[in-house]
Amino acid sequence: MLTYLKTPIGRLRLLAFLEGISLLMLVFIAVPLKHFAHFPGMVKTLGPIHGALFLLFIFNTFQVGIEQQWKFKEITWKILVACLIPFGTFYIDAKILGPLYRKP
């Protein structure tokens, strides 16, 4: 896991994983608990965490895209759209980021 922190794409992959997990937890656990069990505490806790991870992922995507000279129409937009869809970051990691990642 620490090897991911050594490269920009590795950090983006790690953020994609964390952002994807937080989105799934929010959508499939916290929101149903809020609406069906009347327990809003998990949304209040997980919402800001997911928001921070989402923003870090967006900023990091742009940073890596500029560093790697990705064309926006080819790679960057796909990565940005993936973070809006549950399971999207996992798909992008497998199809785009994984093949681009070179272990240091």
ChimeraX commands (.cxc) that place a marker at each C-alpha (Angstrom):
marker #1 position 0.00,0.00,0.00 radius 0.5
marker #1 position 2.84,2.41,0.73 radius 0.5
marker #1 position 4.19,1.98,-2.81 radius 0.5
marker #1 position 1.07,3.77,-4.07 radius 0.5
marker #1 position 2.20,6.94,-2.30 radius 0.5
marker #1 position 5.43,7.15,-4.31 radius 0.5
marker #1 position 3.93,8.01,-7.71 radius 0.5
marker #1 position 1.22,10.48,-8.77 radius 0.5
marker #1 position -0.86,7.77,-10.47 radius 0.5
marker #1 position -0.44,5.55,-7.41 radius 0.5
marker #1 position -1.81,8.32,-5.19 radius 0.5
marker #1 position -4.70,8.83,-7.60 radius 0.5
marker #1 position -5.47,5.10,-7.50 radius 0.5
marker #1 position -5.46,5.16,-3.70 radius 0.5
marker #1 position -7.77,8.18,-3.64 radius 0.5
marker #1 position -10.05,6.49,-6.19 radius 0.5
marker #1 position -10.34,3.46,-3.93 radius 0.5
marker #1 position -11.05,5.55,-0.82 radius 0.5
marker #1 position -13.52,7.79,-2.64 radius 0.5
marker #1 position -15.29,4.76,-4.12 radius 0.5
marker #1 position -15.61,3.06,-0.73 radius 0.5
marker #1 position -16.91,6.24,0.90 radius 0.5
marker #1 position -19.50,6.71,-1.87 radius 0.5
marker #1 position -20.71,3.12,-1.55 radius 0.5
marker #1 position -20.95,3.42,2.23 radius 0.5
marker #1 position -22.86,6.67,1.91 radius 0.5
marker #1 position -25.30,5.47,-0.76 radius 0.5
marker #1 position -25.91,1.91,0.38 radius 0.5
marker #1 position -25.55,2.14,4.18 radius 0.5
marker #1 position -25.81,5.68,5.54 radius 0.5
marker #1 position -28.66,7.03,3.40 radius 0.5
marker #1 position -30.91,3.96,3.89 radius 0.5
marker #1 position -30.25,4.16,7.65 radius 0.5
marker #1 position -31.25,7.81,7.58 radius 0.5
marker #1 position -34.49,7.27,5.70 radius 0.5
marker #1 position -35.66,3.87,6.93 radius 0.5
marker #1 position -34.27,3.68,10.47 radius 0.5
marker #1 position -34.41,7.45,11.14 radius 0.5
marker #1 position -30.73,7.42,12.06 radius 0.5
marker #1 position -29.09,10.46,10.40 radius 0.5
marker #1 position -25.88,10.26,12.41 radius 0.5
marker #1 position -23.97,8.20,9.88 radius 0.5
marker #1 position -24.80,10.59,7.03 radius 0.5
marker #1 position -23.67,13.52,9.18 radius 0.5
marker #1 position -20.37,11.77,9.83 radius 0.5
marker #1 position -19.72,10.12,6.48 radius 0.5
marker #1 position -21.00,12.98,4.30 radius 0.5
marker #1 position -18.16,15.42,5.02 radius 0.5
marker #1 position -15.57,12.64,4.82 radius 0.5
marker #1 position -16.85,11.62,1.40 radius 0.5
marker #1 position -16.98,15.28,0.34 radius 0.5
marker #1 position -13.35,15.82,1.27 radius 0.5
marker #1 position -12.26,12.63,-0.52 radius 0.5
marker #1 position -14.31,13.64,-3.56 radius 0.5
marker #1 position -12.62,17.05,-3.76 radius 0.5
marker #1 position -9.16,15.53,-3.24 radius 0.5
marker #1 position -9.88,13.05,-6.02 radius 0.5
marker #1 position -11.03,15.80,-8.42 radius 0.5
marker #1 position -8.01,18.03,-7.70 radius 0.5
marker #1 position -5.61,15.11,-7.88 radius 0.5
marker #1 position -7.12,13.98,-11.21 radius 0.5
marker #1 position -6.46,17.40,-12.72 radius 0.5
marker #1 position -2.95,17.50,-11.24 radius 0.5
marker #1 position -2.02,14.06,-12.57 radius 0.5
marker #1 position -3.67,14.80,-15.91 radius 0.5
marker #1 position -1.53,17.91,-16.33 radius 0.5
marker #1 position 1.66,16.16,-15.15 radius 0.5
marker #1 position 1.11,13.14,-17.41 radius 0.5
marker #1 position -0.11,15.34,-20.29 radius 0.5
marker #1 position -3.35,13.41,-20.66 radius 0.5
marker #1 position -5.74,14.68,-23.28 radius 0.5
marker #1 position -8.93,15.76,-21.52 radius 0.5
marker #1 position -11.16,14.19,-24.19 radius 0.5
marker #1 position -9.40,10.83,-23.95 radius 0.5
marker #1 position -8.69,10.09,-20.30 radius 0.5
marker #1 position -9.36,12.87,-17.81 radius 0.5
marker #1 position -13.09,13.25,-18.40 radius 0.5
marker #1 position -13.65,9.51,-17.98 radius 0.5
marker #1 position -11.93,9.56,-14.61 radius 0.5
marker #1 position -13.93,12.61,-13.50 radius 0.5
marker #1 position -17.27,11.07,-14.52 radius 0.5
marker #1 position -16.40,7.78,-12.82 radius 0.5
marker #1 position -16.32,9.37,-9.38 radius 0.5
marker #1 position -20.00,10.31,-9.73 radius 0.5
marker #1 position -21.17,6.71,-10.29 radius 0.5
marker #1 position -21.17,4.00,-7.62 radius 0.5
marker #1 position -18.47,1.44,-8.50 radius 0.5
marker #1 position -17.17,3.85,-11.18 radius 0.5
marker #1 position -13.81,4.48,-9.55 radius 0.5
marker #1 position -13.17,0.74,-9.30 radius 0.5
marker #1 position -13.91,0.32,-13.01 radius 0.5
marker #1 position -11.63,3.23,-13.94 radius 0.5
marker #1 position -8.89,1.83,-11.75 radius 0.5
marker #1 position -9.07,-1.52,-13.50 radius 0.5
marker #1 position -9.38,-0.19,-17.06 radius 0.5
marker #1 position -7.32,3.03,-17.10 radius 0.5
marker #1 position -5.30,3.74,-13.96 radius 0.5
marker #1 position -4.06,0.20,-13.32 radius 0.5
marker #1 position -2.42,-0.20,-16.74 radius 0.5
marker #1 position -0.88,3.30,-16.47 radius 0.5
marker #1 position 0.59,2.64,-13.02 radius 0.5
marker #1 position 4.26,1.76,-12.89 radius 0.5
marker #1 position 5.59,0.56,-9.57 radius 0.5
marker #1 position 8.59,2.63,-8.43 radius 0.5
marker link #1:1,2 radius 0.2
marker link #1:2,3 radius 0.2
marker link #1:3,4 radius 0.2
marker link #1:4,5 radius 0.2
marker link #1:5,6 radius 0.2
marker link #1:6,7 radius 0.2
marker link #1:7,8 radius 0.2
marker link #1:8,9 radius 0.2
marker link #1:9,10 radius 0.2
marker link #1:10,11 radius 0.2
marker link #1:11,12 radius 0.2
marker link #1:12,13 radius 0.2
marker link #1:13,14 radius 0.2
marker link #1:14,15 radius 0.2
marker link #1:15,16 radius 0.2
marker link #1:16,17 radius 0.2
marker link #1:17,18 radius 0.2
marker link #1:18,19 radius 0.2
marker link #1:19,20 radius 0.2
marker link #1:20,21 radius 0.2
marker link #1:21,22 radius 0.2
marker link #1:22,23 radius 0.2
marker link #1:23,24 radius 0.2
marker link #1:24,25 radius 0.2
marker link #1:25,26 radius 0.2
marker link #1:26,27 radius 0.2
marker link #1:27,28 radius 0.2
marker link #1:28,29 radius 0.2
marker link #1:29,30 radius 0.2
marker link #1:30,31 radius 0.2
marker link #1:31,32 radius 0.2
marker link #1:32,33 radius 0.2
marker link #1:33,34 radius 0.2
marker link #1:34,35 radius 0.2
marker link #1:35,36 radius 0.2
marker link #1:36,37 radius 0.2
marker link #1:37,38 radius 0.2
marker link #1:38,39 radius 0.2
marker link #1:39,40 radius 0.2
marker link #1:40,41 radius 0.2
marker link #1:41,42 radius 0.2
marker link #1:42,43 radius 0.2
marker link #1:43,44 radius 0.2
marker link #1:44,45 radius 0.2
marker link #1:45,46 radius 0.2
marker link #1:46,47 radius 0.2
marker link #1:47,48 radius 0.2
marker link #1:48,49 radius 0.2
marker link #1:49,50 radius 0.2
marker link #1:50,51 radius 0.2
marker link #1:51,52 radius 0.2
marker link #1:52,53 radius 0.2
marker link #1:53,54 radius 0.2
marker link #1:54,55 radius 0.2
marker link #1:55,56 radius 0.2
marker link #1:56,57 radius 0.2
marker link #1:57,58 radius 0.2
marker link #1:58,59 radius 0.2
marker link #1:59,60 radius 0.2
marker link #1:60,61 radius 0.2
marker link #1:61,62 radius 0.2
marker link #1:62,63 radius 0.2
marker link #1:63,64 radius 0.2
marker link #1:64,65 radius 0.2
marker link #1:65,66 radius 0.2
marker link #1:66,67 radius 0.2
marker link #1:67,68 radius 0.2
marker link #1:68,69 radius 0.2
marker link #1:69,70 radius 0.2
marker link #1:70,71 radius 0.2
marker link #1:71,72 radius 0.2
marker link #1:72,73 radius 0.2
marker link #1:73,74 radius 0.2
marker link #1:74,75 radius 0.2
marker link #1:75,76 radius 0.2
marker link #1:76,77 radius 0.2
marker link #1:77,78 radius 0.2
marker link #1:78,79 radius 0.2
marker link #1:79,80 radius 0.2
marker link #1:80,81 radius 0.2
marker link #1:81,82 radius 0.2
marker link #1:82,83 radius 0.2
marker link #1:83,84 radius 0.2
marker link #1:84,85 radius 0.2
marker link #1:85,86 radius 0.2
marker link #1:86,87 radius 0.2
marker link #1:87,88 radius 0.2
marker link #1:88,89 radius 0.2
marker link #1:89,90 radius 0.2
marker link #1:90,91 radius 0.2
marker link #1:91,92 radius 0.2
marker link #1:92,93 radius 0.2
marker link #1:93,94 radius 0.2
marker link #1:94,95 radius 0.2
marker link #1:95,96 radius 0.2
marker link #1:96,97 radius 0.2
marker link #1:97,98 radius 0.2
marker link #1:98,99 radius 0.2
marker link #1:99,100 radius 0.2
marker link #1:100,101 radius 0.2
marker link #1:101,102 radius 0.2
marker link #1:102,103 radius 0.2
marker link #1:103,104 radius 0.2
view
